[in-house]
Amino acid sequence: MRAWVWVLVGCGGSTLPSEDSASPDVCGGSISPGTVEILATGFSKTEGLAFSPDGRLFVSAGDLIAEIQPDGSWSEVIALEGGVGLAWWGDRLVAAGYPGGVGSVVSIDVDQGTMDVLTDQIEAPNFPTVTPWGSLLVSDARSAIHELHGDGAVAVWLEIPGPNGTVFTPAGDTLWAVNTWDDPAPVWQIEVEGQRAGVPREVHAYAGGNFPDGVALGASGDLYVSLNITGLISRVSAEGAETVVAEGVDWTASIAFGVGEGWDPCSVYSTSLFGPDVYRIGVGEPGQGLP
């Protein structure tokens, strides 16, 4: 998630997956892997994206938070200036943003349309992720991942250059994280010992303009990564092998697997950093924790 543009260059040698890579048991009714569809449109831009546990889809769209229905219709939930990343934490939607020009993490009651500031102590809050032990990790786009507790206390969880998208493995013993500013831009696996971060291990690096942004974890254990400058959805294995899953997802930013009734569990849904659309992309497997 960024507010400036690099020069667009090619992705360099990766291939699209074949249609028969889909799981017939779970993905039989899904769109084919590599298929890109526009789900919703009419936004000034979109960036953060998150599903609630009961299958409601929310996006940060310019200066508002919107809820999108499976038929593509959408409505405003609340105004939020400079909304960036989203996550569902407890019974509320959490958003990183810049209300009043100040970097903040806020908690939103999506049914009441109300908002509370959780902290304004993170300079450049970017991507929130709920931890297995119940706190919230928030990537600071500059140099660290912070941990935020329910009482508003904030501390540096890990110093790491330019972090953006993060996601835990189902066991909670590893955090995947991507860098969105450097070239090459690394993809890390970070072992979690108790509630502490271990030493990051670089498993892949994107070079030549393929800058990673949002991430989602498939049931296979592979990491799906949005490359917003080139408009690609990429997949990285734990061993570092990389494959292009889909192309033509303009300015792809946050991604998440479908959750709940009406949503495809074998597609990732994607926002568009500088575009009006929200996309659905077939990937041929469900996300972690899904059937």
C-alpha positions as YAML, in Angstrom:
chain: A
units: angstrom
residues:
- id: 1
  name: MET
  ca: [0.00, 0.00, 0.00]
- id: 2
  name: ARG
  ca: [1.66, 3.17, -1.11]
- id: 3
  name: ALA
  ca: [0.87, 6.64, -2.31]
- id: 4
  name: TRP
  ca: [3.44, 7.01, -5.05]
- id: 5
  name: VAL
  ca: [4.34, 5.23, -8.29]
- id: 6
  name: TRP
  ca: [7.39, 3.35, -9.58]
- id: 7
  name: VAL
  ca: [8.18, 2.64, -13.22]
- id: 8
  name: LEU
  ca: [6.22, -0.35, -14.55]
- id: 9
  name: VAL
  ca: [8.36, -3.20, -15.83]
- id: 10
  name: GLY
  ca: [7.77, -6.86, -16.68]
- id: 11
  name: CYS
  ca: [7.42, -9.76, -14.26]
- id: 12
  name: GLY
  ca: [10.17, -11.90, -15.75]
- id: 13
  name: GLY
  ca: [9.52, -15.49, -16.62]
- id: 14
  name: SER
  ca: [6.75, -16.84, -14.38]
- id: 15
  name: THR
  ca: [3.84, -18.83, -15.75]
- id: 16
  name: LEU
  ca: [0.11, -18.96, -15.13]
- id: 17
  name: PRO
  ca: [-1.23, -22.12, -13.47]
- id: 18
  name: SER
  ca: [-3.27, -24.65, -15.41]
- id: 19
  name: GLU
  ca: [-7.02, -24.92, -14.89]
- id: 20
  name: ASP
  ca: [-6.72, -28.46, -13.52]
- id: 21
  name: SER
  ca: [-4.82, -27.19, -10.46]
- id: 22
  name: ALA
  ca: [-8.17, -26.53, -8.73]
- id: 23
  name: SER
  ca: [-9.40, -28.86, -6.00]
- id: 24
  name: PRO
  ca: [-12.55, -30.55, -7.42]
- id: 25
  name: ASP
  ca: [-14.06, -31.15, -3.95]
- id: 26
  name: VAL
  ca: [-13.90, -27.55, -2.76]
- id: 27
  name: CYS
  ca: [-13.44, -25.54, -5.92]
- id: 28
  name: GLY
  ca: [-15.78, -27.27, -8.38]
- id: 29
  name: GLY
  ca: [-18.14, -24.29, -8.58]
- id: 30
  name: SER
  ca: [-15.41, -21.66, -8.60]
- id: 31
  name: ILE
  ca: [-14.03, -19.66, -11.49]
- id: 32
  name: SER
  ca: [-10.97, -21.15, -13.17]
- id: 33
  name: PRO
  ca: [-7.52, -20.36, -11.75]
- id: 34
  name: GLY
  ca: [-6.15, -17.21, -13.37]
- id: 35
  name: THR
  ca: [-9.60, -15.80, -14.20]
- id: 36
  name: VAL
  ca: [-10.01, -12.15, -13.19]
- id: 37
  name: GLU
  ca: [-13.46, -10.61, -12.73]
- id: 38
  name: ILE
  ca: [-14.57, -7.16, -11.54]
- id: 39
  name: LEU
  ca: [-16.79, -7.69, -8.49]
- id: 40
  name: ALA
  ca: [-17.64, -4.07, -7.66]
- id: 41
  name: THR
  ca: [-16.82, -0.66, -9.09]
- id: 42
  name: GLY
  ca: [-17.51, 3.03, -8.67]
- id: 43
  name: PHE
  ca: [-14.97, 3.84, -5.97]
- id: 44
  name: SER
  ca: [-12.41, 6.64, -6.14]
- id: 45
  name: LYS
  ca: [-9.79, 4.02, -5.14]
- id: 46
  name: THR
  ca: [-9.64, 1.01, -2.87]
- id: 47
  name: GLU
  ca: [-6.88, -0.26, -0.58]
- id: 48
  name: GLY
  ca: [-7.69, -2.25, 2.56]
- id: 49
  name: LEU
  ca: [-9.94, -5.32, 2.42]
- id: 50
  name: ALA
  ca: [-11.23, -7.71, 5.10]
- id: 51
  name: PHE
  ca: [-13.93, -10.31, 5.67]
- id: 52
  name: SER
  ca: [-15.73, -10.65, 8.99]
- id: 53
  name: PRO
  ca: [-16.02, -14.21, 10.37]
- id: 54
  name: ASP
  ca: [-19.68, -14.32, 9.29]
- id: 55
  name: GLY
  ca: [-18.88, -13.39, 5.69]
- id: 56
  name: ARG
  ca: [-19.25, -9.63, 5.35]
- id: 57
  name: LEU
  ca: [-16.75, -7.90, 3.06]
- id: 58
  name: PHE
  ca: [-15.39, -4.44, 3.87]
- id: 59
  name: VAL
  ca: [-12.99, -2.20, 1.95]
- id: 60
  name: SER
  ca: [-11.29, 1.12, 2.63]
- id: 61
  name: ALA
  ca: [-12.18, 3.26, -0.36]
- id: 62
  name: GLY
  ca: [-10.66, 6.72, -0.52]
- id: 63
  name: ASP
  ca: [-12.25, 8.63, 2.36]
- id: 64
  name: LEU
  ca: [-14.78, 6.01, 3.43]
- id: 65
  name: ILE
  ca: [-15.22, 2.43, 4.57]
- id: 66
  name: ALA
  ca: [-17.66, 0.48, 2.40]
- id: 67
  name: GLU
  ca: [-19.42, -2.87, 2.69]
- id: 68
  name: ILE
  ca: [-19.71, -4.90, -0.52]
- id: 69
  name: GLN
  ca: [-22.38, -7.52, -1.18]
- id: 70
  name: PRO
  ca: [-21.76, -10.70, -3.22]
- id: 71
  name: ASP
  ca: [-23.73, -9.18, -6.12]
- id: 72
  name: GLY
  ca: [-21.28, -6.26, -6.28]
- id: 73
  name: SER
  ca: [-23.54, -3.62, -4.76]
- id: 74
  name: TRP
  ca: [-22.01, -1.57, -1.96]
- id: 75
  name: SER
  ca: [-22.85, 0.98, 0.69]
- id: 76
  name: GLU
  ca: [-20.93, 3.39, 2.89]
- id: 77
  name: VAL
  ca: [-20.31, 2.28, 6.49]
- id: 78
  name: ILE
  ca: [-18.49, 5.34, 7.82]
- id: 79
  name: ALA
  ca: [-16.29, 8.18, 6.63]
- id: 80
  name: LEU
  ca: [-12.58, 7.61, 7.26]
- id: 81
  name: GLU
  ca: [-9.92, 9.87, 5.88]
- id: 82
  name: GLY
  ca: [-6.96, 8.07, 4.31]
- id: 83
  name: GLY
  ca: [-8.05, 4.52, 5.14]
- id: 84
  name: VAL
  ca: [-5.33, 1.92, 4.48]
- id: 85
  name: GLY
  ca: [-5.28, -1.66, 5.83]
- id: 86
  name: LEU
  ca: [-8.23, -3.49, 7.42]
- id: 87
  name: ALA
  ca: [-8.63, -6.49, 9.74]
- id: 88
  name: TRP
  ca: [-11.43, -8.00, 11.80]
- id: 89
  name: TRP
  ca: [-10.48, -7.95, 15.51]
- id: 90
  name: GLY
  ca: [-12.91, -9.33, 18.07]
- id: 91
  name: ASP
  ca: [-16.33, -7.95, 17.19]
- id: 92
  name: ARG
  ca: [-15.14, -4.89, 15.29]
- id: 93
  name: LEU
  ca: [-13.44, -3.85, 12.08]
- id: 94
  name: VAL
  ca: [-10.00, -2.32, 12.63]
- id: 95
  name: ALA
  ca: [-8.57, 0.16, 10.14]
- id: 96
  name: ALA
  ca: [-5.23, 1.85, 9.75]
- id: 97
  name: GLY
  ca: [-5.66, 5.36, 8.43]
- id: 98
  name: TYR
  ca: [-4.88, 9.04, 8.65]
- id: 99
  name: PRO
  ca: [-7.89, 10.90, 10.11]
- id: 100
  name: GLY
  ca: [-6.94, 14.54, 10.43]
- id: 101
  name: GLY
  ca: [-3.64, 13.70, 8.76]
- id: 102
  name: VAL
  ca: [-2.41, 11.74, 11.80]
- id: 103
  name: GLY
  ca: [-1.44, 8.08, 11.49]
- id: 104
  name: SER
  ca: [-3.95, 6.15, 13.59]
- id: 105
  name: VAL
  ca: [-5.47, 2.74, 14.13]
- id: 106
  name: VAL
  ca: [-9.22, 2.89, 14.69]
- id: 107
  name: SER
  ca: [-11.94, 0.45, 15.76]
- id: 108
  name: ILE
  ca: [-15.23, 0.60, 13.83]
- id: 109
  name: ASP
  ca: [-18.67, -0.67, 14.83]
- id: 110
  name: VAL
  ca: [-19.89, -1.44, 11.32]
- id: 111
  name: ASP
  ca: [-23.57, -1.66, 12.31]
- id: 112
  name: GLN
  ca: [-23.69, 1.53, 14.38]
- id: 113
  name: GLY
  ca: [-21.37, 3.48, 12.07]
- id: 114
  name: THR
  ca: [-19.21, 4.66, 14.99]
- id: 115
  name: MET
  ca: [-15.45, 4.76, 15.41]
- id: 116
  name: ASP
  ca: [-12.94, 4.90, 18.27]
- id: 117
  name: VAL
  ca: [-9.22, 5.64, 18.03]
- id: 118
  name: LEU
  ca: [-7.13, 2.77, 19.42]
- id: 119
  name: THR
  ca: [-3.76, 4.48, 18.98]
- id: 120
  name: ASP
  ca: [-2.08, 7.38, 17.20]
- id: 121
  name: GLN
  ca: [1.41, 6.29, 18.25]
- id: 122
  name: ILE
  ca: [2.37, 4.48, 15.02]
- id: 123
  name: GLU
  ca: [3.80, 6.94, 12.52]
- id: 124
  name: ALA
  ca: [2.83, 5.19, 9.29]
- id: 125
  name: PRO
  ca: [0.30, 2.44, 10.12]
- id: 126
  name: ASN
  ca: [-0.23, 0.19, 7.15]
- id: 127
  name: PHE
  ca: [-1.35, -3.43, 7.45]
- id: 128
  name: PRO
  ca: [-3.06, -4.89, 10.58]
- id: 129
  name: THR
  ca: [-3.04, -8.62, 11.39]
- id: 130
  name: VAL
  ca: [-4.60, -10.36, 14.40]
- id: 131
  name: THR
  ca: [-2.17, -12.53, 16.37]
- id: 132
  name: PRO
  ca: [-2.98, -16.07, 17.60]
- id: 133
  name: TRP
  ca: [-2.77, -14.73, 21.18]
- id: 134
  name: GLY
  ca: [-5.33, -11.99, 20.60]
- id: 135
  name: SER
  ca: [-3.34, -8.78, 20.08]
- id: 136
  name: LEU
  ca: [-2.90, -6.92, 16.79]
- id: 137
  name: LEU
  ca: [0.24, -6.54, 14.72]
- id: 138
  name: VAL
  ca: [0.44, -3.34, 12.67]
- id: 139
  name: SER
  ca: [3.13, -2.88, 10.06]
- id: 140
  name: ASP
  ca: [4.71, 0.57, 10.02]
- id: 141
  name: ALA
  ca: [5.65, 1.20, 6.40]
- id: 142
  name: ARG
  ca: [9.00, 2.61, 7.50]
- id: 143
  name: SER
  ca: [10.91, 0.18, 9.68]
- id: 144
  name: ALA
  ca: [8.94, -1.98, 12.12]
- id: 145
  name: ILE
  ca: [6.01, -4.20, 12.97]
- id: 146
  name: HIS
  ca: [4.25, -2.97, 16.11]
- id: 147
  name: GLU
  ca: [2.07, -4.90, 18.54]
- id: 148
  name: LEU
  ca: [-1.14, -3.26, 19.72]
- id: 149
  name: HIS
  ca: [-3.06, -4.55, 22.74]
- id: 150
  name: GLY
  ca: [-6.72, -4.06, 23.61]
- id: 151
  name: ASP
  ca: [-5.85, -1.43, 26.22]
- id: 152
  name: GLY
  ca: [-4.14, 0.71, 23.57]
- id: 153
  name: ALA
  ca: [-0.58, -0.13, 24.60]
- id: 154
  name: VAL
  ca: [1.85, -0.24, 21.66]
- id: 155
  name: ALA
  ca: [5.36, -1.68, 21.44]
- id: 156
  name: VAL
  ca: [7.76, -2.61, 18.66]
- id: 157
  name: TRP
  ca: [7.34, -6.34, 17.96]
- id: 158
  name: LEU
  ca: [10.02, -6.55, 15.26]
- id: 159
  name: GLU
  ca: [12.32, -4.05, 13.56]
- id: 160
  name: ILE
  ca: [12.30, -4.88, 9.86]
- id: 161
  name: PRO
  ca: [12.69, -2.67, 6.75]
- id: 162
  name: GLY
  ca: [9.58, -1.50, 4.90]
- id: 163
  name: PRO
  ca: [7.02, -4.08, 6.09]
- id: 164
  name: ASN
  ca: [3.58, -4.27, 4.49]
- id: 165
  name: GLY
  ca: [1.33, -7.35, 4.24]
- id: 166
  name: THR
  ca: [1.57, -9.98, 6.99]
- id: 167
  name: VAL
  ca: [-0.23, -13.26, 7.71]
- id: 168
  name: PHE
  ca: [0.18, -16.04, 10.28]
- id: 169
  name: THR
  ca: [0.25, -19.75, 9.53]
- id: 170
  name: PRO
  ca: [-2.68, -21.69, 11.07]
- id: 171
  name: ALA
  ca: [-0.42, -23.08, 13.81]
- id: 172
  name: GLY
  ca: [0.61, -19.53, 14.71]
- id: 173
  name: ASP
  ca: [4.29, -20.45, 14.74]
- id: 174
  name: THR
  ca: [5.27, -18.47, 11.64]
- id: 175
  name: LEU
  ca: [4.48, -15.01, 10.31]
- id: 176
  name: TRP
  ca: [4.86, -14.31, 6.60]
- id: 177
  name: ALA
  ca: [5.72, -10.68, 5.80]
- id: 178
  name: VAL
  ca: [6.60, -8.73, 2.67]
- id: 179
  name: ASN
  ca: [8.63, -5.60, 2.03]
- id: 180
  name: THR
  ca: [6.98, -3.11, -0.34]
- id: 181
  name: TRP
  ca: [9.64, -0.46, -0.85]
- id: 182
  name: ASP
  ca: [12.95, -2.01, -1.87]
- id: 183
  name: ASP
  ca: [14.13, -3.54, -5.14]
- id: 184
  name: PRO
  ca: [14.56, -6.41, -4.80]
- id: 185
  name: ALA
  ca: [11.68, -6.61, -2.31]
- id: 186
  name: PRO
  ca: [12.03, -9.54, 0.11]
- id: 187
  name: VAL
  ca: [9.44, -12.03, 1.32]
- id: 188
  name: TRP
  ca: [10.19, -13.24, 4.86]
- id: 189
  name: GLN
  ca: [9.18, -16.07, 7.11]
- id: 190
  name: ILE
  ca: [9.47, -15.10, 10.78]
- id: 191
  name: GLU
  ca: [9.44, -17.86, 13.37]
- id: 192
  name: VAL
  ca: [7.28, -17.04, 16.39]
- id: 193
  name: GLU
  ca: [8.56, -18.28, 19.73]
- id: 194
  name: GLY
  ca: [5.83, -17.87, 22.32]
- id: 195
  name: GLN
  ca: [4.67, -14.38, 21.43]
- id: 196
  name: ARG
  ca: [8.08, -13.13, 20.31]
- id: 197
  name: ALA
  ca: [9.48, -12.70, 16.83]
- id: 198
  name: GLY
  ca: [12.46, -14.76, 15.77]
- id: 199
  name: VAL
  ca: [15.01, -13.82, 13.12]
- id: 200
  name: PRO
  ca: [13.38, -13.17, 9.69]
- id: 201
  name: ARG
  ca: [14.34, -15.64, 6.97]
- id: 202
  name: GLU
  ca: [14.18, -14.38, 3.38]
- id: 203
  name: VAL
  ca: [12.54, -17.02, 1.19]
- id: 204
  name: HIS
  ca: [12.02, -14.99, -1.98]
- id: 205
  name: ALA
  ca: [12.66, -11.53, -3.41]
- id: 206
  name: TYR
  ca: [10.77, -9.64, -6.13]
- id: 207
  name: ALA
  ca: [12.96, -7.62, -8.46]
- id: 208
  name: GLY
  ca: [12.47, -5.34, -11.43]
- id: 209
  name: GLY
  ca: [9.30, -3.53, -10.38]
- id: 210
  name: ASN
  ca: [7.35, -6.45, -8.90]
- id: 211
  name: PHE
  ca: [6.65, -4.77, -5.57]
- id: 212
  name: PRO
  ca: [4.53, -6.84, -3.11]
- id: 213
  name: ASP
  ca: [1.66, -5.35, -1.15]
- id: 214
  name: GLY
  ca: [-1.08, -7.51, 0.41]
- id: 215
  name: VAL
  ca: [-0.82, -11.22, 1.23]
- id: 216
  name: ALA
  ca: [-3.10, -14.21, 1.90]
- id: 217
  name: LEU
  ca: [-2.25, -17.80, 2.83]
- id: 218
  name: GLY
  ca: [-3.65, -20.77, 0.92]
- id: 219
  name: ALA
  ca: [-4.59, -24.13, 2.41]
- id: 220
  name: SER
  ca: [-1.54, -25.59, 0.66]
- id: 221
  name: GLY
  ca: [0.71, -23.34, 2.74]
- id: 222
  name: ASP
  ca: [1.64, -21.22, -0.27]
- id: 223
  name: LEU
  ca: [1.59, -17.45, 0.12]
- id: 224
  name: TYR
  ca: [-0.43, -15.36, -2.34]
- id: 225
  name: VAL
  ca: [1.03, -11.91, -2.94]
- id: 226
  name: SER
  ca: [-0.40, -8.88, -4.76]
- id: 227
  name: LEU
  ca: [2.15, -7.05, -6.93]
- id: 228
  name: ASN
  ca: [0.45, -3.73, -7.42]
- id: 229
  name: ILE
  ca: [2.77, -2.00, -9.88]
- id: 230
  name: THR
  ca: [2.59, -4.85, -12.39]
- id: 231
  name: GLY
  ca: [-0.98, -5.93, -11.59]
- id: 232
  name: LEU
  ca: [-0.05, -9.54, -10.87]
- id: 233
  name: ILE
  ca: [-1.15, -12.06, -8.25]
- id: 234
  name: SER
  ca: [1.85, -14.23, -7.37]
- id: 235
  name: ARG
  ca: [2.22, -17.42, -5.34]
- id: 236
  name: VAL
  ca: [5.30, -18.30, -3.28]
- id: 237
  name: SER
  ca: [5.98, -21.67, -1.67]
- id: 238
  name: ALA
  ca: [7.73, -22.15, 1.67]
- id: 239
  name: GLU
  ca: [10.81, -23.13, -0.34]
- id: 240
  name: GLY
  ca: [10.71, -19.83, -2.27]
- id: 241
  name: ALA
  ca: [9.42, -21.07, -5.64]
- id: 242
  name: GLU
  ca: [7.30, -18.38, -7.32]
- id: 243
  name: THR
  ca: [4.46, -18.69, -9.85]
- id: 244
  name: VAL
  ca: [2.24, -16.02, -11.38]
- id: 245
  name: VAL
  ca: [-1.40, -16.92, -10.65]
- id: 246
  name: ALA
  ca: [-3.16, -14.08, -12.49]
- id: 247
  name: GLU
  ca: [-2.42, -10.90, -14.38]
- id: 248
  name: GLY
  ca: [-4.40, -7.79, -15.24]
- id: 249
  name: VAL
  ca: [-5.46, -7.00, -11.66]
- id: 250
  name: ASP
  ca: [-4.83, -3.28, -11.99]
- id: 251
  name: TRP
  ca: [-2.99, -1.82, -8.97]
- id: 252
  name: THR
  ca: [-3.81, -4.87, -6.84]
- id: 253
  name: ALA
  ca: [-3.38, -4.01, -3.14]
- id: 254
  name: SER
  ca: [-4.99, -6.02, -0.32]
- id: 255
  name: ILE
  ca: [-6.15, -9.59, -1.00]
- id: 256
  name: ALA
  ca: [-8.23, -12.08, 1.01]
- id: 257
  name: PHE
  ca: [-9.88, -15.44, 0.38]
- id: 258
  name: GLY
  ca: [-13.67, -15.50, 0.26]
- id: 259
  name: VAL
  ca: [-15.35, -16.28, 3.59]
- id: 260
  name: GLY
  ca: [-19.01, -17.14, 4.16]
- id: 261
  name: GLU
  ca: [-22.17, -17.55, 2.13]
- id: 262
  name: GLY
  ca: [-22.12, -16.01, -1.32]
- id: 263
  name: TRP
  ca: [-18.34, -15.75, -1.51]
- id: 264
  name: ASP
  ca: [-15.99, -18.08, -3.37]
- id: 265
  name: PRO
  ca: [-13.55, -19.83, -0.97]
- id: 266
  name: CYS
  ca: [-11.24, -20.63, -3.91]
- id: 267
  name: SER
  ca: [-10.90, -17.03, -5.07]
- id: 268
  name: VAL
  ca: [-8.99, -14.15, -3.61]
- id: 269
  name: TYR
  ca: [-10.69, -10.76, -3.61]
- id: 270
  name: SER
  ca: [-8.50, -7.73, -4.33]
- id: 271
  name: THR
  ca: [-8.64, -3.98, -4.02]
- id: 272
  name: SER
  ca: [-7.14, -1.55, -6.56]
- id: 273
  name: LEU
  ca: [-4.77, 1.07, -5.18]
- id: 274
  name: PHE
  ca: [-5.39, 3.70, -7.88]
- id: 275
  name: GLY
  ca: [-8.45, 2.26, -9.58]
- id: 276
  name: PRO
  ca: [-12.25, 2.19, -9.06]
- id: 277
  name: ASP
  ca: [-12.66, -1.59, -8.86]
- id: 278
  name: VAL
  ca: [-12.65, -4.54, -6.49]
- id: 279
  name: TYR
  ca: [-11.70, -7.82, -8.15]
- id: 280
  name: ARG
  ca: [-12.33, -11.54, -7.77]
- id: 281
  name: ILE
  ca: [-9.48, -13.82, -8.90]
- id: 282
  name: GLY
  ca: [-9.67, -17.60, -9.17]
- id: 283
  name: VAL
  ca: [-6.69, -19.38, -7.57]
- id: 284
  name: GLY
  ca: [-7.79, -23.02, -7.42]
- id: 285
  name: GLU
  ca: [-7.57, -23.67, -3.67]
- id: 286
  name: PRO
  ca: [-9.22, -22.36, -0.50]
- id: 287
  name: GLY
  ca: [-7.51, -20.20, 2.07]
- id: 288
  name: GLN
  ca: [-6.07, -21.35, 5.36]
- id: 289
  name: GLY
  ca: [-8.68, -22.55, 7.81]
- id: 290
  name: LEU
  ca: [-11.32, -23.00, 5.09]
- id: 291
  name: PRO
  ca: [-12.77, -26.39, 4.01]
...
